[in-house]
Amino acid sequence: MPVLFAALLIAGALQGILAITGNVEADRMETALGQKILVRAHGFYSLGTVLAGTAGIGFRALGLAPWLHLTIMLPVATAMAIIATQRMQTVPARWDEAIGSDARVVRPTLAIVMLFIAGGASLYLDNAASDWSVILLRDGYALNAVAATVAVTVWAVGRAFGRLSYPVIERRVGETRLALGMACIALAGLALVILSAYAGLAMFGLVLMGFGTSALFPMAISAAARLTDRPSAVNVASLSQLAFLSAIATPIVLGGLVELFGIRLAFASGTVVMAASLAVLLFRKPFGRVADGSVYRSKSWRTRQR
């Protein structure tokens, strides 16, 4: 057991480092290409979750032990990662990164905190769905183990669809309206998960949750890169660090709530988090106006360097 915990700790730390580095690299790619690609790039990550969930359903149906499942998938995932990164090249750094911060932990500014509440709040529902949805369907709806395993896959399908279709929808309605609409859809899905008496409706609620939360955090990352108070890489890293801390804290919080109030009421705590996100989206409009730093403009980073 101690070895397992140590392995999970190392894997989690590596995942966090890769996530922060990946977000910074995606920001550089957006600058180099002159177009928004970060949300759709996250969509391919979601497709990976769909494939992993589908594989999990199959292994569960076959009755394979979890350790054997992981043993089989580790070399497969490693080979796929090697093949996918063989011809990759490092994206040139943005011009404003030359005078960036050398700090290992980047202090979040008010702008970053607001973006985290607006977009990062969705991570609470994402962690709830990815970590607890199977238990929800098993204990809350009395489904068997194989049927309950479908929960993660249907949630990931909604999330992948939302991210991959983002460019088309965003061009039609704009970032601010899209963010508000997605937050409302996520809340509607959460209501179905909490209140529905039928497992099928709960699964549909998970699809809506996946779609509703799909683009909010990547949109926040993209908006952080457009702030002008600090180098873009510093702001992106700062927001990513908050997201990593959230990923650590959320399962612990949800686990405590499950023990105290049960699985459905634990999921209901997500309404508080999403209400805060909606409030920031409505009154601050961070995604629509931060491109020039006008919402939270403090003393300009460029001015401080003179």
C-alpha positions in Angstrom: 0.0 0.0 0.0 2.7 2.6 0.8 4.3 1.8 -2.6 1.0 2.4 -4.3 0.5 5.7 -2.6 4.1 6.8 -3.5 3.5 5.8 -7.1 0.2 7.8 -7.2 1.9 10.8 -5.7 4.7 10.8 -8.2 2.2 10.3 -11.1 0.1 13.2 -9.8 3.1 15.5 -9.5 4.3 14.7 -13.0 0.8 15.2 -14.4 0.6 18.6 -12.7 4.0 19.7 -14.2 3.0 18.5 -17.7 -0.4 20.3 -17.4 1.3 23.6 -16.5 3.9 23.2 -19.2 1.3 22.2 -21.8 -0.8 25.2 -21.1 2.2 27.5 -21.5 3.2 25.8 -24.8 -0.4 26.1 -26.1 -0.4 29.8 -25.4 2.8 30.1 -27.4 1.2 28.2 -30.2 -1.8 30.5 -30.2 0.5 33.5 -30.5 2.6 31.9 -33.3 -0.5 30.8 -35.3 -2.5 33.9 -34.6 -5.7 31.9 -33.7 -7.4 30.4 -30.7 -6.5 26.7 -30.5 -6.3 26.0 -26.8 -9.9 24.9 -26.2 -9.9 22.6 -29.2 -6.5 21.2 -28.1 -8.1 20.3 -24.8 -10.8 18.5 -26.8 -8.3 15.9 -28.0 -7.4 15.3 -24.3 -11.1 14.7 -23.7 -11.2 12.2 -26.6 -8.5 10.3 -24.8 -10.7 10.2 -21.7 -13.5 8.8 -23.9 -11.3 6.1 -25.2 -10.0 5.3 -21.7 -13.5 5.2 -20.3 -14.6 2.9 -23.1 -11.7 0.6 -22.4 -12.6 0.7 -18.7 -16.1 -0.5 -19.6 -14.7 -3.4 -21.6 -12.2 -4.5 -18.9 -14.9 -4.2 -16.2 -17.2 -6.4 -18.3 -14.4 -9.0 -18.6 -13.9 -8.9 -14.9 -10.2 -7.9 -15.0 -8.7 -6.6 -11.8 -7.8 -2.9 -11.7 -4.1 -3.7 -11.3 -4.1 -5.8 -14.4 -6.0 -3.1 -16.3 -3.3 -0.6 -15.4 -0.5 -3.0 -16.3 -2.0 -3.6 -19.7 -2.6 0.1 -20.4 0.7 1.5 -19.2 2.9 0.3 -22.1 0.1 1.1 -24.6 -0.1 4.7 -23.3 3.7 5.0 -23.2 4.0 3.9 -26.8 1.3 6.3 -28.0 3.0 9.2 -26.2 6.4 8.4 -27.7 4.8 8.1 -31.2 2.8 11.3 -30.8 5.8 13.4 -29.6 8.5 12.1 -31.9 8.4 14.9 -34.4 7.3 17.7 -32.1 9.4 20.9 -31.9 9.5 23.5 -29.1 7.4 26.5 -29.8 9.5 29.8 -29.7 8.9 31.8 -26.5 6.8 34.9 -26.7 8.6 38.2 -26.7 7.5 39.1 -23.2 8.9 35.9 -21.6 12.5 37.2 -21.8 12.0 39.2 -18.7 9.6 36.7 -17.0 9.7 35.6 -13.4 12.1 33.0 -12.2 9.8 32.1 -9.3 8.8 28.4 -8.9 5.4 29.4 -7.4 3.7 32.3 -9.1 1.5 34.6 -6.9 -2.0 35.0 -8.4 -3.2 38.5 -9.0 -6.8 39.7 -8.7 -7.2 39.1 -12.4 -6.1 35.5 -12.1 -8.3 34.8 -9.1 -11.3 36.2 -11.0 -10.5 34.1 -14.1 -10.1 31.0 -11.8 -13.5 31.6 -10.3 -15.1 32.2 -13.7 -13.5 29.2 -15.5 -11.7 27.2 -12.9 -14.8 26.7 -10.9 -15.9 24.2 -13.5 -13.0 22.0 -12.5 -15.0 21.2 -9.3 -17.7 19.6 -11.4 -15.1 17.9 -13.7 -13.4 16.3 -10.7 -16.8 15.3 -9.2 -17.8 13.6 -12.5 -14.4 11.9 -13.2 -13.8 10.7 -9.6 -17.3 10.1 -8.2 -19.8 9.6 -11.0 -19.4 5.8 -11.1 -20.0 5.7 -7.4 -23.0 8.0 -7.8 -24.7 5.6 -10.3 -23.8 2.5 -8.3 -24.9 3.8 -4.9 -27.5 6.4 -5.9 -29.2 4.5 -8.7 -28.4 0.9 -7.8 -26.7 0.1 -11.2 -24.4 -2.8 -11.5 -20.6 -2.2 -11.8 -20.5 -2.4 -15.6 -23.4 0.0 -16.2 -22.1 2.4 -13.6 -18.7 2.5 -15.4 -20.5 4.1 -18.4 -20.8 7.3 -16.3 -17.3 8.6 -17.0 -17.5 7.8 -20.7 -20.8 9.7 -21.2 -19.5 12.7 -19.3 -16.3 12.7 -21.4 -18.3 12.5 -24.6 -20.1 15.7 -23.6 -16.9 17.4 -22.7 -15.1 16.4 -25.9 -18.1 17.6 -28.1 -18.1 21.0 -26.3 -14.4 21.5 -26.8 -14.2 20.4 -30.4 -17.2 22.4 -31.4 -16.1 25.5 -29.5 -14.6 27.4 -32.5 -17.8 27.2 -34.5 -20.1 28.2 -31.6 -17.8 30.9 -30.3 -17.7 32.6 -33.7 -21.5 32.7 -33.7 -22.3 33.9 -30.1 -19.1 35.3 -28.7 -17.0 34.3 -25.7 -19.1 36.0 -23.0 -22.4 34.6 -24.1 -20.9 31.2 -24.7 -19.4 31.1 -21.2 -22.7 32.1 -19.6 -24.6 29.5 -21.7 -22.2 26.7 -20.9 -22.3 27.5 -17.1 -26.1 27.4 -17.2 -26.1 24.1 -19.1 -23.7 22.6 -16.6 -26.0 23.7 -13.8 -29.0 22.1 -15.6 -27.0 18.9 -16.0 -26.1 19.0 -12.3 -29.8 19.4 -11.4 -30.6 16.2 -13.3 -27.8 14.3 -11.6 -29.0 15.4 -8.2 -32.8 15.2 -8.5 -33.5 12.6 -11.2 -35.2 9.4 -10.1 -33.9 7.6 -13.2 -30.4 6.5 -14.1 -30.9 7.4 -17.8 -31.7 11.0 -16.9 -28.7 11.1 -14.6 -26.4 10.0 -17.4 -27.9 12.7 -19.7 -27.2 15.1 -16.9 -23.6 14.0 -16.9 -23.4 14.7 -20.6 -24.8 18.2 -20.1 -22.3 18.7 -17.2 -19.4 17.6 -19.5 -20.6 19.9 -22.3 -21.3 22.8 -20.0 -17.9 22.8 -18.2 -15.9 21.8 -21.3 -14.6 25.1 -22.5 -14.7 27.3 -19.4 -11.2 26.5 -18.0 -9.4 26.5 -21.4 -11.1 29.9 -22.1 -9.8 31.2 -18.8 -6.2 30.0 -19.7 -6.5 31.8 -23.1 -7.8 35.0 -21.4 -4.9 34.8 -18.8 -2.4 34.8 -21.6 -3.9 38.0 -23.0 -3.6 40.0 -19.7 -1.0 42.8 -19.9 0.0 43.2 -16.3 2.7 40.4 -16.4 4.3 38.2 -19.1 1.8 35.8 -20.5 3.7 32.7 -19.4 3.6 33.9 -15.8 -0.1 34.5 -15.8 -0.8 31.1 -17.5 1.4 29.3 -15.0 -0.3 31.1 -12.1 -3.7 30.1 -13.2 -2.6 26.5 -13.9 -1.1 26.3 -10.4 -4.5 27.2 -8.9 -6.1 24.6 -11.1 -3.6 22.0 -9.9 -4.3 22.8 -6.2 -8.0 22.6 -7.0 -7.5 19.1 -8.4 -5.8 18.1 -5.2 -8.4 19.6 -2.9 -11.7 18.7 -4.7 -11.6 14.9 -4.2 -10.8 15.4 -0.5 -13.7 17.9 -0.1 -16.1 15.7 -2.0 -15.1 12.6 -0.1 -15.8 14.4 3.2 -19.2 15.6 2.0 -20.1 12.1 0.8 -19.3 10.7 4.3 -21.4 13.4 6.0 -24.4 13.9 3.6 -24.4 11.1 1.0 -23.4 11.1 -2.7 -26.2 13.2 -4.1 -25.9 16.1 -1.7 -22.1 16.0 -2.2 -22.7 16.6 -5.9 -25.2 19.4 -4.9 -22.3 21.3 -3.4 -21.2 22.1 -7.0 -24.2 24.5 -7.3 -22.4 26.9 -4.9 -19.2 26.8 -6.9 -21.0 27.3 -10.3 -23.1 30.1 -8.8 -19.8 31.9 -8.0 -18.7 31.3 -11.5 -21.9 32.7 -12.9 -21.6 35.8 -10.7 -18.2 36.6 -12.0 -19.2 35.9 -15.6 -22.2 38.2 -15.3 -20.7 41.1 -13.5 -17.0 41.0 -14.5 -17.3 39.6 -18.0 -13.7 38.4 -17.9 -13.5 36.5 -21.2 -14.9 39.3 -23.3 -12.8 42.2 -22.0 -9.5 41.0 -20.6 -7.8 41.0 -24.0 -6.4 44.4 -23.3 -6.3 44.1 -19.5 -9.0 46.8 -19.2 -11.0 45.0 -16.5 -8.4 44.5 -13.8 -5.6 46.8 -15.1 -3.2 47.7 -12.3 0.2 49.1 -12.8 1.3 47.8 -16.2 4.1 45.2 -16.3 5.6 47.0 -19.2 5.6 50.3 -17.2 7.3 48.6 -14.3 10.1 47.4 -16.5 11.1 50.9 -17.6 
